[in-house]
């Protein structure tokens, strides 16, 4: 007799992709990672302002975590970033693209005051 937690259906598998499709996806992912790494270096060096990035984020930042991006700002550690996100009622797992207009505006206003 099957238990309540067992499912009689088979799990749905991801669709098969050709080698070309997988290589294209890998290239796009590598490009996004390198662009984000350069952006974080620019934030650390002061060549880029976090408030400007949050107002008009580039496409490749859509799935980046707000927490990780704030950590790249000089003098912002885990404790300060957690307090900032808590003040703005933003989950630490929230992505840049997932910010609501209220969250985005509140966060930018708070960062500009610091």
Backbone as JSON Lines, residues from 0, in Angstrom:
{"i":0,"aa":"X","n":[0.85,-1.18,0.0],"ca":[0.0,0.0,0.0],"c":[0.89,1.24,0.0]}
{"i":1,"aa":"X","n":[0.72,2.17,-0.96],"ca":[1.57,3.37,-1.0],"c":[1.22,4.31,0.14]}
{"i":2,"aa":"X","n":[2.24,4.98,0.65],"ca":[2.01,5.93,1.73],"c":[1.42,7.22,1.17]}
{"i":3,"aa":"X","n":[0.96,8.09,2.05],"ca":[0.33,9.34,1.66],"c":[1.33,10.26,0.95]}
{"i":4,"aa":"X","n":[2.6,10.19,1.35],"ca":[3.6,11.1,0.78],"c":[4.1,10.67,-0.58]}
{"i":5,"aa":"X","n":[3.88,9.4,-0.97],"ca":[4.34,8.93,-2.27],"c":[3.4,9.44,-3.35]}
{"i":6,"aa":"X","n":[4.0,9.84,-4.45],"ca":[3.21,10.34,-5.57],"c":[3.17,9.28,-6.66]}
{"i":7,"aa":"X","n":[1.99,8.97,-7.17],"ca":[1.91,7.95,-8.21],"c":[2.44,8.44,-9.56]}
{"i":8,"aa":"X","n":[2.56,9.75,-9.72],"ca":[3.04,10.29,-10.99],"c":[4.55,10.44,-11.0]}
{"i":9,"aa":"X","n":[5.09,10.44,-12.17],"ca":[6.52,10.56,-12.36],"c":[6.89,12.05,-12.35]}
{"i":10,"aa":"X","n":[8.06,12.44,-11.77],"ca":[8.43,13.85,-11.8],"c":[8.63,14.34,-13.23]}
{"i":11,"aa":"X","n":[8.3,15.59,-13.45],"ca":[8.43,16.17,-14.79],"c":[9.89,16.55,-15.01]}
{"i":12,"aa":"X","n":[10.46,16.09,-16.09],"ca":[11.86,16.37,-16.42],"c":[11.94,17.63,-17.27]}
{"i":13,"aa":"X","n":[13.08,18.29,-17.19],"ca":[13.32,19.46,-18.03],"c":[13.39,19.02,-19.49]}
{"i":14,"aa":"X","n":[12.98,19.88,-20.39],"ca":[13.03,19.48,-21.8],"c":[14.48,19.27,-22.25]}
{"i":15,"aa":"X","n":[14.66,18.34,-23.15],"ca":[15.99,18.07,-23.68],"c":[16.44,19.26,-24.52]}
{"i":16,"aa":"X","n":[17.71,19.59,-24.42],"ca":[18.28,20.69,-25.21],"c":[19.43,20.16,-26.04]}
{"i":17,"aa":"X","n":[19.59,20.75,-27.19],"ca":[20.69,20.33,-28.05],"c":[22.0,20.87,-27.5]}
{"i":18,"aa":"X","n":[23.09,20.34,-27.97],"ca":[24.41,20.81,-27.54],"c":[24.57,22.29,-27.84]}
{"i":19,"aa":"X","n":[24.1,22.74,-28.97],"ca":[24.2,24.16,-29.35],"c":[23.42,25.03,-28.38]}
{"i":20,"aa":"X","n":[22.21,24.6,-28.02],"ca":[21.4,25.36,-27.07],"c":[22.08,25.43,-25.71]}
{"i":21,"aa":"X","n":[22.65,24.3,-25.25],"ca":[23.33,24.29,-23.96],"c":[24.56,25.19,-23.98]}
{"i":22,"aa":"X","n":[25.3,25.16,-25.06],"ca":[26.51,25.99,-25.17],"c":[26.14,27.48,-25.22]}
{"i":23,"aa":"X","n":[25.06,27.81,-25.92],"ca":[24.59,29.21,-25.96],"c":[24.19,29.68,-24.57]}
{"i":24,"aa":"X","n":[23.47,28.83,-23.84],"ca":[23.04,29.19,-22.48],"c":[24.25,29.36,-21.57]}
{"i":25,"aa":"X","n":[25.23,28.49,-21.7],"ca":[26.44,28.59,-20.91],"c":[27.2,29.88,-21.22]}
{"i":26,"aa":"X","n":[27.27,30.24,-22.48],"ca":[27.95,31.48,-22.88],"c":[27.23,32.7,-22.3]}
{"i":27,"aa":"X","n":[25.9,32.7,-22.36],"ca":[25.13,33.83,-21.8],"c":[25.34,33.92,-20.29]}
{"i":28,"aa":"X","n":[25.34,32.77,-19.61],"ca":[25.53,32.76,-18.15],"c":[26.93,33.27,-17.79]}
{"i":29,"aa":"X","n":[27.93,32.85,-18.53],"ca":[29.29,33.32,-18.27],"c":[29.42,34.81,-18.52]}
{"i":30,"aa":"X","n":[28.77,35.3,-19.57],"ca":[28.79,36.73,-19.87],"c":[28.16,37.53,-18.73]}
{"i":31,"aa":"X","n":[27.02,37.06,-18.24],"ca":[26.33,37.75,-17.14],"c":[27.2,37.74,-15.88]}
{"i":32,"aa":"X","n":[27.81,36.61,-15.57],"ca":[28.67,36.52,-14.38],"c":[29.85,37.48,-14.48]}
{"i":33,"aa":"X","n":[30.48,37.55,-15.64],"ca":[31.64,38.45,-15.77],"c":[31.22,39.92,-15.71]}
{"i":34,"aa":"X","n":[30.06,40.25,-16.28],"ca":[29.58,41.64,-16.21],"c":[29.23,42.03,-14.77]}
{"i":35,"aa":"X","n":[28.61,41.11,-14.04],"ca":[28.29,41.39,-12.63],"c":[29.55,41.54,-11.8]}
{"i":36,"aa":"X","n":[30.55,40.7,-12.07],"ca":[31.81,40.8,-11.33],"c":[32.47,42.15,-11.58]}
{"i":37,"aa":"X","n":[32.46,42.61,-12.83],"ca":[33.03,43.91,-13.15],"c":[32.24,45.03,-12.48]}
{"i":38,"aa":"X","n":[30.94,44.91,-12.46],"ca":[30.1,45.91,-11.8],"c":[30.4,45.98,-10.31]}
{"i":39,"aa":"X","n":[30.58,44.84,-9.67],"ca":[30.92,44.82,-8.24],"c":[32.28,45.47,-7.99]}
{"i":40,"aa":"X","n":[33.23,45.23,-8.9],"ca":[34.55,45.89,-8.77],"c":[34.39,47.41,-8.91]}
{"i":41,"aa":"X","n":[33.54,47.83,-9.84],"ca":[33.29,49.27,-10.03],"c":[32.63,49.89,-8.8]}
{"i":42,"aa":"X","n":[31.72,49.16,-8.17],"ca":[31.08,49.64,-6.94],"c":[32.12,49.8,-5.84]}
{"i":43,"aa":"X","n":[32.97,48.79,-5.69],"ca":[34.01,48.83,-4.65],"c":[34.96,49.99,-4.86]}
{"i":44,"aa":"X","n":[35.28,50.27,-6.12],"ca":[36.23,51.33,-6.44],"c":[35.58,52.72,-6.46]}
{"i":45,"aa":"X","n":[34.26,52.78,-6.35],"ca":[33.57,54.07,-6.35],"c":[33.31,54.62,-7.75]}
{"i":46,"aa":"X","n":[33.51,53.82,-8.77],"ca":[33.26,54.27,-10.15],"c":[31.79,54.2,-10.51]}
{"i":47,"aa":"X","n":[31.01,53.5,-9.7],"ca":[29.58,53.34,-9.95],"c":[28.82,53.6,-8.66]}
{"i":48,"aa":"X","n":[27.69,54.26,-8.73],"ca":[26.86,54.55,-7.56],"c":[25.73,53.52,-7.46]}
{"i":49,"aa":"X","n":[25.54,52.98,-6.26],"ca":[24.52,51.95,-6.05],"c":[23.11,52.5,-6.29]}
{"i":50,"aa":"X","n":[22.87,53.74,-5.92],"ca":[21.53,54.31,-6.09],"c":[21.16,54.43,-7.57]}
{"i":51,"aa":"X","n":[22.14,54.76,-8.41],"ca":[21.87,54.85,-9.85],"c":[21.57,53.47,-10.43]}
{"i":52,"aa":"X","n":[22.31,52.47,-9.95],"ca":[22.1,51.1,-10.44],"c":[20.71,50.59,-10.07]}
{"i":53,"aa":"X","n":[20.28,50.93,-8.86],"ca":[18.96,50.46,-8.42],"c":[17.84,51.17,-9.17]}
{"i":54,"aa":"X","n":[18.04,52.44,-9.5],"ca":[17.02,53.2,-10.25],"c":[16.85,52.66,-11.66]}
{"i":55,"aa":"X","n":[17.96,52.42,-12.35],"ca":[17.91,51.94,-13.72],"c":[18.89,50.77,-13.89]}
{"i":56,"aa":"X","n":[18.49,49.59,-13.4],"ca":[19.41,48.45,-13.47],"c":[19.55,47.92,-14.89]}
{"i":57,"aa":"X","n":[20.78,47.56,-15.28],"ca":[20.96,46.92,-16.58],"c":[20.26,45.56,-16.6]}
{"i":58,"aa":"X","n":[19.99,45.04,-17.78],"ca":[19.27,43.78,-17.93],"c":[19.94,42.63,-17.18]}
{"i":59,"aa":"X","n":[21.26,42.59,-17.2],"ca":[21.97,41.47,-16.6],"c":[21.92,41.47,-15.07]}
{"i":60,"aa":"X","n":[21.35,42.51,-14.47],"ca":[21.21,42.56,-13.01],"c":[19.84,42.1,-12.52]}
{"i":61,"aa":"X","n":[18.95,41.81,-13.42],"ca":[17.58,41.46,-13.04],"c":[17.47,40.32,-12.04]}
{"i":62,"aa":"X","n":[18.3,39.3,-12.18],"ca":[18.22,38.14,-11.3],"c":[19.27,38.17,-10.18]}
{"i":63,"aa":"X","n":[20.01,39.26,-10.07],"ca":[21.01,39.38,-8.99],"c":[20.31,39.71,-7.68]}
{"i":64,"aa":"X","n":[20.83,39.2,-6.59],"ca":[20.27,39.47,-5.26],"c":[20.65,40.87,-4.81]}
{"i":65,"aa":"X","n":[19.69,41.6,-4.26],"ca":[19.93,42.94,-3.74],"c":[20.99,42.87,-2.64]}
{"i":66,"aa":"X","n":[20.89,41.86,-1.77],"ca":[21.83,41.68,-0.66],"c":[23.27,41.61,-1.18]}
{"i":67,"aa":"X","n":[23.5,40.78,-2.21],"ca":[24.85,40.61,-2.75],"c":[25.38,41.89,-3.37]}
{"i":68,"aa":"X","n":[24.52,42.62,-4.04],"ca":[24.95,43.87,-4.67],"c":[25.33,44.91,-3.62]}
{"i":69,"aa":"X","n":[24.53,45.0,-2.55],"ca":[24.84,45.96,-1.48],"c":[26.14,45.6,-0.76]}
{"i":70,"aa":"X","n":[26.45,44.31,-0.67],"ca":[27.7,43.9,-0.02],"c":[28.93,44.4,-0.79]}
{"i":71,"aa":"X","n":[28.78,44.69,-2.07],"ca":[29.9,45.17,-2.88],"c":[30.21,46.64,-2.62]}
{"i":72,"aa":"X","n":[29.29,47.34,-1.95],"ca":[29.5,48.77,-1.67],"c":[30.49,48.9,-0.51]}
{"i":73,"aa":"X","n":[31.49,49.78,-0.66],"ca":[32.46,49.95,0.44],"c":[31.79,50.32,1.76]}
{"i":74,"aa":"X","n":[32.29,49.75,2.84],"ca":[31.82,49.99,4.21],"c":[30.45,49.4,4.5]}
{"i":75,"aa":"X","n":[29.96,48.54,3.62],"ca":[28.69,47.86,3.85],"c":[28.98,46.37,4.06]}
{"i":76,"aa":"X","n":[28.82,45.93,5.3],"ca":[28.99,44.53,5.62],"c":[27.64,43.86,5.77]}
{"i":77,"aa":"X","n":[27.67,42.59,6.19],"ca":[26.45,41.81,6.33],"c":[25.45,42.42,7.3]}
{"i":78,"aa":"X","n":[25.94,42.94,8.43],"ca":[25.05,43.5,9.45],"c":[24.37,44.77,8.94]}
{"i":79,"aa":"X","n":[25.14,45.67,8.36],"ca":[24.58,46.93,7.86],"c":[23.59,46.67,6.72]}
{"i":80,"aa":"X","n":[23.96,45.77,5.8],"ca":[23.08,45.45,4.68],"c":[21.78,44.82,5.19]}
{"i":81,"aa":"X","n":[21.88,43.93,6.17],"ca":[20.67,43.31,6.74],"c":[19.77,44.35,7.38]}
{"i":82,"aa":"X","n":[20.36,45.32,8.09],"ca":[19.56,46.39,8.71],"c":[18.88,47.25,7.65]}
{"i":83,"aa":"X","n":[19.6,47.57,6.59],"ca":[19.03,48.39,5.5],"c":[17.84,47.66,4.88]}
{"i":84,"aa":"X","n":[18.03,46.39,4.56],"ca":[16.94,45.64,3.94],"c":[15.75,45.48,4.88]}
{"i":85,"aa":"X","n":[16.03,45.29,6.15],"ca":[14.97,45.17,7.14],"c":[14.18,46.48,7.25]}
{"i":86,"aa":"X","n":[14.89,47.58,7.27],"ca":[14.24,48.91,7.35],"c":[13.31,49.13,6.16]}
{"i":87,"aa":"X","n":[13.73,48.68,4.99],"ca":[12.93,48.86,3.77],"c":[11.94,47.72,3.53]}
{"i":88,"aa":"X","n":[11.88,46.78,4.48],"ca":[11.0,45.61,4.37],"c":[11.25,44.83,3.08]}
{"i":89,"aa":"X","n":[12.53,44.51,2.86],"ca":[12.94,43.75,1.69],"c":[13.59,42.45,2.17]}
{"i":90,"aa":"X","n":[13.16,41.35,1.61],"ca":[13.74,40.05,1.96],"c":[15.18,39.97,1.46]}
{"i":91,"aa":"X","n":[16.08,39.34,2.22],"ca":[17.47,39.19,1.77],"c":[17.59,38.38,0.47]}
{"i":92,"aa":"X","n":[16.59,37.61,0.15],"ca":[16.65,36.8,-1.07],"c":[16.03,37.5,-2.28]}
{"i":93,"aa":"X","n":[15.57,38.73,-2.1],"ca":[14.91,39.48,-3.18],"c":[15.91,39.82,-4.28]}
{"i":94,"aa":"X","n":[15.47,39.71,-5.53],"ca":[16.33,40.06,-6.65],"c":[16.08,41.52,-7.05]}
{"i":95,"aa":"X","n":[17.01,42.07,-7.8],"ca":[16.89,43.46,-8.28],"c":[15.62,43.6,-9.13]}
{"i":96,"aa":"X","n":[15.4,42.64,-10.01],"ca":[14.22,42.68,-10.87],"c":[12.93,42.45,-10.12]}
{"i":97,"aa":"X","n":[13.0,41.85,-8.94],"ca":[11.8,41.54,-8.17],"c":[11.39,42.63,-7.2]}
{"i":98,"aa":"X","n":[12.14,43.73,-7.15],"ca":[11.79,44.83,-6.24],"c":[10.53,45.53,-6.72]}
{"i":99,"aa":"X","n":[9.62,45.82,-5.8],"ca":[8.44,46.6,-6.15],"c":[8.86,48.07,-6.25]}
{"i":100,"aa":"X","n":[8.07,48.9,-6.9],"ca":[8.42,50.33,-6.97],"c":[8.6,50.96,-5.59]}
{"i":101,"aa":"X","n":[7.74,50.56,-4.62],"ca":[7.88,51.1,-3.27],"c":[9.21,50.69,-2.66]}
{"i":102,"aa":"X","n":[9.55,49.41,-2.77],"ca":[10.81,48.93,-2.21],"c":[12.0,49.62,-2.86]}
{"i":103,"aa":"X","n":[11.96,49.74,-4.17],"ca":[13.06,50.37,-4.91],"c":[13.24,51.83,-4.46]}
{"i":104,"aa":"X","n":[12.13,52.58,-4.41],"ca":[12.2,54.0,-4.02],"c":[12.69,54.15,-2.58]}
{"i":105,"aa":"X","n":[12.16,53.33,-1.69],"ca":[12.56,53.4,-0.28],"c":[14.04,53.1,-0.11]}
{"i":106,"aa":"X","n":[14.51,52.07,-0.81],"ca":[15.91,51.68,-0.73],"c":[16.82,52.77,-1.29]}
{"i":107,"aa":"X","n":[16.46,53.33,-2.42],"ca":[17.28,54.39,-3.03],"c":[17.32,55.61,-2.13]}
{"i":108,"aa":"X","n":[16.17,56.01,-1.57],"ca":[16.13,57.16,-0.67],"c":[17.02,56.93,0.55]}
{"i":109,"aa":"X","n":[16.94,55.74,1.13],"ca":[17.75,55.43,2.31],"c":[19.24,55.44,1.96]}
{"i":110,"aa":"X","n":[19.61,54.88,0.83],"ca":[21.03,54.83,0.45],"c":[21.59,56.22,0.11]}
{"i":111,"aa":"X","n":[20.76,57.06,-0.45],"ca":[21.22,58.43,-0.78],"c":[21.46,59.26,0.48]}
{"i":112,"aa":"X","n":[20.73,58.96,1.56],"ca":[20.9,59.69,2.81],"c":[22.16,59.25,3.56]}
{"i":113,"aa":"X","n":[22.71,58.12,3.26],"ca":[23.87,57.59,4.0],"c":[25.16,58.13,3.46]}
